[in-house]
Amino acid sequence: MTSRTLLAIAALTIAGCSTTNPAIDGPIDYQVTGGIAGSGDGTPALHIELSGAMTRTAPGRAPESSTLDASTLASIRSKVEAADLASLDEVYTAGADDFVEVVSARVDGALHRVMADRQAGKPRELEIALDALHDLATR
């Protein structure tokens, strides 16, 4: 085989192996619901725009607005993109009265929403995204 043939085969192999998750092209929302009363655990809900503008709304309080710094926004977006919401089940359940974390994002023009009980088995990438969103909400 010639060098040119080997390079072509290598390029095709690399292209075939690369996987990219669809990009988020709209806001990310996060909230905690469920529990015995059905109203969540008091974690503030988040709404994060593509620009980094964020609204945090704690139960019974006025919304608080802020802007995420570029690195925090990039980190959150990359974690939600890695979770690949479009490929996940819409619901992950563990049992009655569990707190439910809900994440949604617009990906390639379509809204995708996933609800996951805290105790439910779920993909690791989703767990990482939910943990990052929860940490941001409770800062």
Helices and strands as residue ranges (DSSP letters): H 3-17, E 24-34, E 45-48, E 53-57, E 64-67, H 70-83, G 85-87, E 91-92, E 99-107, E 110-117, H 124-138
